[in-house]
Amino acid sequence: MPRQLLKRYMPSPERIKHSKSLRFMGTVLHDPNLWHLTRHSVARAMAGGLFAALLPIPMQMLLAAFIAVMIRANLPISVSLVWLTNPITMPPVFFMQYKLGTLLLGAPERTMPPELSITWLTTEIHHIWQPMLAGSLVSAVAAAAIGYFGTLLYWRFWVARNWKRRKMRRRRQS
């Protein structure tokens, strides 16, 4: 079952609950639904984590944690999914989101200079922020929906396959 695989790599809830750096959260982390590995809690975590990962904002992990607490999703999975957009993957992901936004809004594409600079970014930000925001919101919502329903389908497939295997073993044994 996916549960054993996920448990192997996740930190224990007690370790996180008693972390000195997270004491400011009080008893919020003591909600057992934030730590359960059920089909629905993992699917909600996939949706929240993917949504936060695809937004071009700082502190995506805090947003993913907030979303996980609000929708009672698995907290470690939700927060760890944010690392899909890391410093290596961010430029192509955000460029594709910008392209999607220009397509959706019908905005003209701005050309990239051969060498990126802060000066270019500050002069062009008023032209690129709307397509970037539109593309990132559409892709974040789409990824969240695909992650949610894909996890539910995969989990159901996994359980059905294991039931069939168990049934076949029982037939062979009798």
Secondary structure, 3 states (H helix, E strand, C coil): CHHHHHHHHCCCHHHHHCCHHHHHHCCHHHCHHHCCCCHHHHHHHHHHHHHHHCCCCCCHHHHHHHHHHHHCCCHHHHHHHHHHCCCCCHHHHHHHHHHHHHHHHCCCCCCCCCCCCHHHHHHHHHHHHHHHHHHHHHHHHHHHHHHHHHHHHHHHHHHHHHHHHHHHHHHHHC
